[in-house]
Amino acid sequence: MKNQLLIIVLALLTFTACKQAETNEEATTEVEVTEEIVDNTATFEKRLGILRAFIQGHADENLEAQASYFADTLKWSSPSYSENPWQGKDELMAVLKGYHDNFDNITYTEGIVLPNNTGNGFFSGNAYSSDGTTVNNGANAIRMYGTWNATHVESGKTVGVKFFSVASFNDDDKIAMMTDYWNVDGLASQLAEE
């Protein structure tokens, strides 16, 4: 009886192991089936050039140049938290004009500030996915990291803020969505310091 029970247990274990192996093979096959990886380097470089030109337009205080990089249907999310309403191109242009009116010597330093240097400042795509099966190397949404510095016109104070933004593009290579993250209160506190 013990031998028969042992044979039944071993048979069940073998059957379960075979079923598990089949399941693993199917899962492995699914992981291997991914979308074709397209080389988006040229698109990324083109859109990176647009972002850099937008930044230069801000440094030059050239609203017309800056406006030319945005879609008329732009959706913009301000860095000031107020339930994060999406605003449009007109609202963003008004904010940019306010910066131009109140600040001179506007500069932007690309990159993530690290202890010994400054790392890359522009990224697109991802190396990981939520399901572990695909990698996104798309160039539609570009993440920007850097530091803005400027001189406040009224006080003459030099101020700076670390900056992060995500910009998405439409098919015409216009910025169609931009969401900004930086410490607005930090800028105000720098201006309030004696």
Secondary structure, DSSP 4 states (H G I P E B T S, - for coil): -HHHHHHHHHHHHHHHHHHHHHHHHHHHHHHH--PPPP--HHHHHHHHHHHHHHHHHHHTT-HHHHHTTEEEEEEEE-SS-SS---B-HHHHHHHHHHHHHHEEEEEEEES-B-SSSB---EEES-S--SSSS------SEEEEEEEEEEEETTT--EEEEEEEEEEEE-TTS-EEEEEEE--HHHHHHHHH--
